[in-house]
Amino acid sequence: MTAPGAERPGAADPGDPDPGDPDLEDTADLDLPPDLTGAPPPYAAECHPQPAELLDNLPAWGPTRTDAGVLQLVPVCLDRDLALIAGWMNDPVVDASWALAGPPERTERHIARQLGGDGRSVPCLGVLDGLPMSYWEIYRADLDPVALHYPCRPHDTGIHLLIGSAEDRGRGLGSALLRAVAELILRHRGRCRRLIGEPDVRNAASIAAFESAGFTRSGEADLPEKRAAILLRDR
């Protein structure tokens, strides 16, 4: 995905790869305990549904276990979540990568562009053991300008992540969450053959988290608002 706030072109879906390709086998289903298959957490209500086809109905993916607890990606509801996310964006550490510090309206515009789009990017809260503690953008990298900067394949899926609280940073939590979300995407997106992360090259902590989660650094790219490290993880 391009730097936060950049527009996305209305490119057509390049089509599905051959379903007989052995690289497209689904990962094994997770054997979730009963407490993960019952009632959704309080943050699971989706107040502004988006088109779901381009990311294989992400809102219905459900929870997954991580080394830190049970995580669920919950699509953002601006009425409910804007104050929380805007507060995170005003943390100087977060602003160094996201450049969305300022009044809530700035964060609102960034998220609203995604919510009002065709579903190629879904902004989510990361709810860990019932508490919202991170912000994610799961997006179709093959339908994003970043596809021009690496050897893109159909259905490549990208990940943006920020950890909201300073207390949750610097202790390996990002790696654990990225690893779990990568597996979640591959489990539910059978046509996705590869994942991509593209943090700012100056963000050593983010790059290390991606690498610890199984991503391999493949190069760098000049995106509209940053020089990015390109990190890939194959199925």
C-alpha positions as CSV (number, residue, x, y, z in Angstrom):
1,M,0.0,0.0,0.0
2,T,1.2,3.5,-0.7
3,A,2.0,5.9,2.1
4,P,-1.0,6.6,4.3
5,G,-3.3,9.2,2.8
6,A,-2.3,8.5,-0.8
7,E,-5.1,7.9,-3.3
8,R,-5.6,4.5,-4.9
9,P,-6.3,4.1,-8.6
10,G,-9.4,2.4,-9.9
11,A,-7.5,-0.5,-11.4
12,A,-9.5,-3.5,-12.5
13,D,-8.9,-6.9,-10.7
14,P,-6.2,-8.6,-12.8
15,G,-8.0,-11.9,-12.5
16,D,-7.6,-15.1,-10.5
17,P,-4.6,-17.4,-10.9
18,D,-5.0,-21.0,-12.0
19,P,-6.9,-22.8,-9.2
20,G,-4.9,-25.9,-9.9
21,D,-1.6,-24.2,-9.0
22,P,-0.1,-26.2,-6.0
23,D,1.1,-22.9,-4.5
24,L,-2.5,-21.9,-3.8
25,E,-3.4,-24.7,-1.3
26,D,-5.2,-23.3,1.8
27,T,-3.3,-23.4,5.1
28,A,-4.8,-25.8,7.6
29,D,-7.8,-24.7,9.5
30,L,-7.1,-23.5,13.1
31,D,-8.6,-25.7,15.8
32,L,-10.2,-23.0,17.9
33,P,-11.5,-23.8,21.4
34,P,-15.2,-23.2,22.0
35,D,-14.7,-19.8,23.6
36,L,-13.4,-18.5,20.2
37,T,-16.5,-19.7,18.3
38,G,-19.3,-18.3,20.4
39,A,-20.6,-14.7,20.7
40,P,-18.5,-12.0,19.1
41,P,-16.6,-9.5,21.2
42,P,-18.2,-6.2,22.0
43,Y,-16.2,-4.4,19.3
44,A,-17.4,-6.8,16.6
45,A,-20.4,-4.7,15.4
46,E,-19.8,-3.4,11.9
47,C,-21.7,-0.1,11.6
48,H,-20.5,0.8,8.0
49,P,-20.3,-2.4,6.0
50,Q,-18.0,-2.3,3.0
51,P,-18.0,-4.4,-0.2
52,A,-16.5,-7.7,0.9
53,E,-15.5,-9.5,-2.3
54,L,-12.0,-8.1,-2.9
55,L,-10.7,-9.3,0.5
56,D,-12.8,-12.5,0.8
57,N,-15.2,-11.1,3.5
58,L,-12.7,-10.0,6.0
59,P,-15.3,-9.0,8.6
60,A,-16.4,-12.6,8.9
61,W,-12.9,-14.1,9.5
62,G,-13.3,-14.3,13.3
63,P,-10.7,-14.5,16.0
64,T,-7.4,-16.1,16.1
65,R,-4.9,-17.1,18.8
66,T,-1.6,-15.3,19.1
67,D,1.3,-15.7,21.6
68,A,-0.2,-12.7,23.4
69,G,-3.9,-13.7,23.5
70,V,-6.9,-13.9,21.3
71,L,-6.9,-11.3,18.5
72,Q,-9.8,-10.2,16.2
73,L,-9.6,-7.8,13.3
74,V,-12.7,-5.6,13.6
75,P,-13.5,-3.2,10.7
76,V,-13.4,0.4,11.9
77,C,-16.6,2.2,12.7
78,L,-15.7,5.9,12.7
79,D,-18.6,6.9,15.0
80,R,-17.2,4.5,17.6
81,D,-13.4,4.4,17.0
82,L,-12.3,7.8,15.6
83,A,-11.3,9.4,18.9
84,L,-9.2,6.3,19.9
85,I,-7.4,6.0,16.6
86,A,-6.8,9.8,16.3
87,G,-5.3,9.7,19.8
88,W,-2.9,7.0,18.7
89,M,-2.0,9.0,15.5
90,N,-0.9,11.9,17.7
91,D,1.7,9.9,19.5
92,P,5.0,11.2,18.1
93,V,6.4,7.7,17.6
94,V,3.3,6.8,15.5
95,D,3.3,10.1,13.7
96,A,6.9,9.6,12.5
97,S,5.5,6.7,10.3
98,W,1.9,7.7,9.6
99,A,2.1,11.5,9.4
100,L,-1.6,11.9,10.6
101,A,-1.1,13.9,13.8
102,G,-3.4,16.8,14.2
103,P,-7.2,17.2,14.6
104,P,-9.4,14.0,14.4
105,E,-10.7,15.2,11.0
106,R,-7.3,14.4,9.5
107,T,-7.5,10.7,10.6
108,E,-11.1,10.7,9.7
109,R,-10.4,11.6,6.1
110,H,-7.7,9.0,5.8
111,I,-10.0,6.2,7.1
112,A,-13.2,7.5,5.3
113,R,-11.4,7.2,1.9
114,Q,-11.0,3.5,2.6
115,L,-14.5,3.0,4.0
116,G,-16.0,4.7,1.0
117,G,-14.0,2.7,-1.5
118,D,-14.6,-0.6,-3.2
119,G,-13.2,-2.8,-0.4
120,R,-9.7,-3.1,-1.6
121,S,-8.4,-1.8,1.7
122,V,-10.1,-2.5,5.0
123,P,-9.2,-0.4,8.1
124,C,-9.5,-2.5,11.3
125,L,-9.1,-2.3,15.0
126,G,-6.9,-5.1,16.5
127,V,-8.9,-6.3,19.5
128,L,-6.7,-8.4,21.8
129,D,-8.5,-10.3,24.6
130,G,-11.5,-7.9,24.2
131,L,-9.5,-4.7,24.2
132,P,-8.7,-2.5,21.2
133,M,-5.0,-2.0,21.1
134,S,-3.8,-1.7,17.5
135,Y,-4.8,-0.3,14.1
136,W,-4.5,-2.3,10.9
137,E,-5.0,-1.8,7.2
138,I,-5.4,-5.0,5.2
139,Y,-5.3,-4.3,1.5
140,R,-5.0,-5.7,-2.0
141,A,-1.4,-4.9,-2.9
142,D,-2.0,-6.0,-6.5
143,L,-4.6,-3.2,-6.9
144,D,-2.4,-0.6,-5.2
145,P,0.3,1.6,-6.7
146,V,2.9,-0.3,-4.6
147,A,2.4,-3.1,-7.2
148,L,4.6,-1.0,-9.5
149,H,7.5,-1.3,-7.2
150,Y,8.0,-5.1,-6.7
151,P,7.2,-8.3,-8.8
152,C,3.5,-8.3,-7.9
153,R,1.2,-11.3,-8.3
154,P,-2.6,-11.4,-8.5
155,H,-4.2,-11.3,-5.0
156,D,-1.0,-10.2,-3.2
157,T,-2.2,-8.8,0.2
158,G,-0.6,-6.0,2.2
159,I,-0.5,-5.2,5.8
160,H,-0.1,-1.9,7.7
161,L,0.0,-2.0,11.5
162,L,0.4,0.4,14.4
163,I,0.5,-0.5,18.1
164,G,-1.5,2.1,20.0
165,S,0.0,2.1,23.4
166,A,3.7,2.8,24.1
167,E,3.5,0.2,26.8
168,D,2.8,-2.5,24.2
169,R,5.8,-1.6,22.0
170,G,9.4,-2.9,22.3
171,R,8.5,-6.3,23.8
172,G,7.9,-8.5,20.7
173,L,4.1,-8.0,20.6
174,G,4.2,-6.6,17.0
175,S,5.9,-9.7,15.8
176,A,3.4,-12.0,17.5
177,L,0.5,-10.1,16.1
178,L,1.9,-9.9,12.6
179,R,2.7,-13.6,12.5
180,A,-0.9,-14.4,13.6
181,V,-2.5,-12.0,11.1
182,A,-0.3,-13.3,8.3
183,E,-1.6,-16.8,9.0
184,L,-5.1,-15.5,9.3
185,I,-4.9,-13.9,5.8
186,L,-3.5,-17.0,4.2
187,R,-6.1,-19.2,5.8
188,H,-9.0,-17.1,4.5
189,R,-7.6,-15.9,1.2
190,G,-6.9,-19.1,-0.7
191,R,-6.0,-17.1,-3.8
192,C,-3.4,-15.1,-2.0
193,R,0.1,-16.4,-2.7
194,R,2.2,-13.7,-1.0
195,L,2.0,-11.0,1.7
196,I,3.8,-7.7,1.6
197,G,4.8,-5.1,4.2
198,E,6.3,-1.8,3.2
199,P,7.3,0.2,6.3
200,D,9.5,3.3,6.2
201,V,13.2,2.3,5.9
202,R,13.8,4.4,9.0
203,N,11.4,2.4,11.1
204,A,13.8,-0.3,12.3
205,A,11.4,-1.7,14.9
206,S,8.7,-2.3,12.3
207,I,11.1,-3.9,9.8
208,A,12.4,-6.2,12.6
209,A,8.8,-7.2,13.5
210,F,8.0,-8.1,9.9
211,E,11.2,-10.1,9.6
212,S,10.5,-11.9,12.9
213,A,7.0,-12.8,11.5
214,G,8.5,-14.6,8.5
215,F,8.8,-11.8,6.0
216,T,12.0,-11.4,4.0
217,R,13.4,-8.0,3.0
218,S,13.6,-7.9,-0.8
219,G,14.6,-4.3,-1.5
220,E,13.5,-0.7,-1.2
221,A,11.1,1.5,-3.1
222,D,10.4,5.2,-3.4
223,L,6.7,5.6,-2.6
224,P,4.8,9.0,-2.7
225,E,5.5,9.9,0.9
226,K,8.4,7.6,2.0
227,R,11.2,5.4,1.0
228,A,9.9,1.9,2.0
229,A,11.5,-1.4,2.8
230,I,9.7,-4.1,0.8
231,L,9.2,-7.2,2.9
232,L,7.6,-10.3,1.4
233,R,6.3,-13.6,2.8
234,D,5.3,-16.4,0.4
235,R,2.6,-18.9,1.1
